[in-house]
Amino acid sequence: MISIINNINTLFDKLRVLDFLAPLLLRIFLAPIMIYAGLNKLGDIENTALWFEHSLNLPFPTLMVLLAGGAEFFGGIALLIGFAVRWFAIPLMITMIVAALTAHWENGWHQFHESKQPVPWEWRMDLIDEGEKRKAIVKNVLREHANYRYLSETGSITILKNGIEVAASYFIMLLALFFMGAGRYLSVDYYFSLMNRKE
């Protein structure tokens, strides 16, 4: 049995030639999300600053919009091309922490109401229970007064809980990139590191 496990581990070791795929896929996944989020903030600084100030109670709201929007937009571009990935991961992680603590924390963990699959660290089960009740009411109203089949054929009707799940997931991905770097072959960082070795 041990020899079989060792043989499988040897096979896994040979797969390390593909280790560049993990950071590449993380970068490709995160880059457009960050770029789009940054563009949304920087494209409407005044209204975003009002939301930061009055809904999130952030100090210096205009500065915070510029910092968060700039980190997301420029950080997203950096992730896409694999440039200074470890450096840009830091302000992006900070942005995710601020988002989780200010915009999402009071809503608990889950992004959506997950009464059938709540994680053990969900601290707002009350919101999940209430959300399920209200979702049932919405569905009944739609069934009675609208074409429910048409409204739900592209996806089920749900109520957004808006917990920290997404921000935490992005943070974990960015943390992985912080430690792994941009990856080999398909990143600017990789070719800069080759140039440094030659000098």
RAWONOR-V917917 format. One record per residue. PHI is phi in whole degrees, -180 to 180 (* if undefined). Layout:
BEGIN
[[PHI] [PHI]]
END
This chain:
BEGIN
[[*] [-64] [-67] [-64] [-62] [-64] [-64] [-66] [-63] [-63] [-62] [-60] [-61] [-67] [-74] [-63] [-64] [-101] [-66] [-70] [-68] [-62] [-66] [-62] [-67] [-61] [-64] [-65] [-68] [-79] [-55] [-65] [-63] [-68] [-60] [-64] [-63] [-65] [-62] [-62] [-70] [-72] [-80] [-146] [-59] [-63] [-69] [-66] [-63] [-62] [-66] [-59] [-74] [-90] [-95] [-101] [57] [-86] [-75] [45] [-60] [-66] [-62] [-64] [-63] [-64] [-68] [-67] [-64] [-66] [-60] [-70] [-67] [-71] [-64] [-63] [-64] [-62] [-63] [-60] [-95] [74] [-109] [50] [-61] [-64] [-65] [-73] [-63] [-65] [-65] [-69] [-64] [-62] [-61] [-66] [-64] [-62] [-61] [-62] [-77] [-97] [-98] [-126] [-55] [-66] [-94] [84] [-85] [-66] [-74] [-121] [-72] [-123] [-71] [-89] [-135] [-73] [-80] [-64] [-95] [-70] [-105] [-125] [-62] [-62] [-68] [-64] [-62] [-66] [-63] [-63] [-62] [-71] [-64] [-63] [-64] [-59] [-62] [-65] [-63] [-66] [-65] [-81] [-118] [-149] [-87] [-62] [-60] [-65] [-66] [-108] [-72] [-98] [160] [-72] [-73] [-143] [-120] [-71] [-90] [65] [-80] [-85] [-51] [-70] [-60] [-66] [-64] [-63] [-60] [-63] [-63] [-66] [-64] [-62] [-66] [-60] [-82] [-83] [83] [-75] [95] [-80] [71] [-106] [-151] [-63] [-57] [-62] [-74] [-64] [-66] [-65] [-64] [-66] [-68] [-75] [-78]]
END
